[in-house]
């Protein structure tokens, strides 16, 4: 997912929804992210949520903001649920009103705990 924040009003959102998972296990969500803004300005916020049983989003389990990365960064998030729950991982890009890009790539759901 790539979000071009140029010309966007502050607070506009884009979502990437992963498939719903229903397993009694720990998973690792592994992904790469990139944020860049003109002249080092923040392009916005990247949030990650876990939505359980079609409930509300609640608070992000992970986020990054206010920094410009010059290269791709890797993140791993451990997600655990217990039967009979199902869950969905949701990535959210929130624009700052400054020109730039917010991107994620190589999203993997691994059926084992994270390595870090």
N, C-alpha and C positions, 0 to 999 in steps of 0.2 A: 504494500500500500504506500503510495506517495501522495502527500498533500502539499500542494503549492499554496502557501499562505499569502502570496502577493495579491493585494487588492481585496483581501477578505477582512470583514469586520472582526474586531476582537470577540472571542467567545464562540465563533462558529465551530461546529464539531463534525468529524467524520468518524465512522465506526467500521471496524472489521470484526465480524463475529465468526468464531471457530465453531465447528460442529459440536453438538451436545454430546457429552460423555456420560455414561452410566456404568461406573465400575467402582468396586470397593478396593481402592488402591491409591498409591501415591504416584503422581505423574510429574514429569519435568517438562515445562514449557520453555523451549530454547529458541531464541530469536536474536536478530541483529537489528539495531536501530541507528538512525542518523538524523541529526538536527543541524540545520544551518540557517543563518540569518545574515542579512546585508550588514556589513561593517561590524560583525560580531553581535548584533542585536538578537534577542531571543525570538525565534519563530513561533514559539508556543509551548504547549505541554503535551507529553505523551503519557497517557494513563493506561493501566491494565486493571480490569475488573474480573471478578469471578461471580457469575450470576447462578444461584442455586435454586433449583426447582421452579424456574420461571419467576422468581421473586424480584425484588427491586435490585438495582445495581449496588446501592450502598456506597461505601468508600473504596477508592482504588487500593489494590494490594501492592501496587508498584507504580511509580511515576518518575519522570525526569523532566526538568524544565530549566529555563534560565541559562542554559549553556549551549554553546555552539560546538559541535564535534567536527573535527576535520576529516574523520574517517568513520567507518562502521564500528560500532561497539556491540559486544555480545552480552546478553543477559540470560540468566536461567532462573526460573521461578518454580518452586515446589508447590504442587497443588494436591491436597488430600481430601477425599470425600468418603463417606460411609453409606453403605446401602441403607435404605432404598433411594438415596439422593442421586440426582443427576446435575451436571453443571455445564456451564458454557463460559469460555474465556472470551472477553471482549476487549479489543484494543480501541482506544479513543484518542484522536488527535484534536487538540483545541487550539485554535489560532490566537495569536497575540495582537494581530493587526499590523505586524511588521512583515516586510517581504522576506521570504525564505522557503524552506522545505522541512517537512517532518516525514520520515520514512521508516518503514519496518520491512524486513525481508527474512527469508529462510526460517519461517516459523515452523517448528517441529514439536509435536506432542510425543514425548518419549514415555514408554511404559515402565519406567524405573525412576528411582530418586535421582535428583540432580547430582552432578559430580563435584560441585563447589560447595 
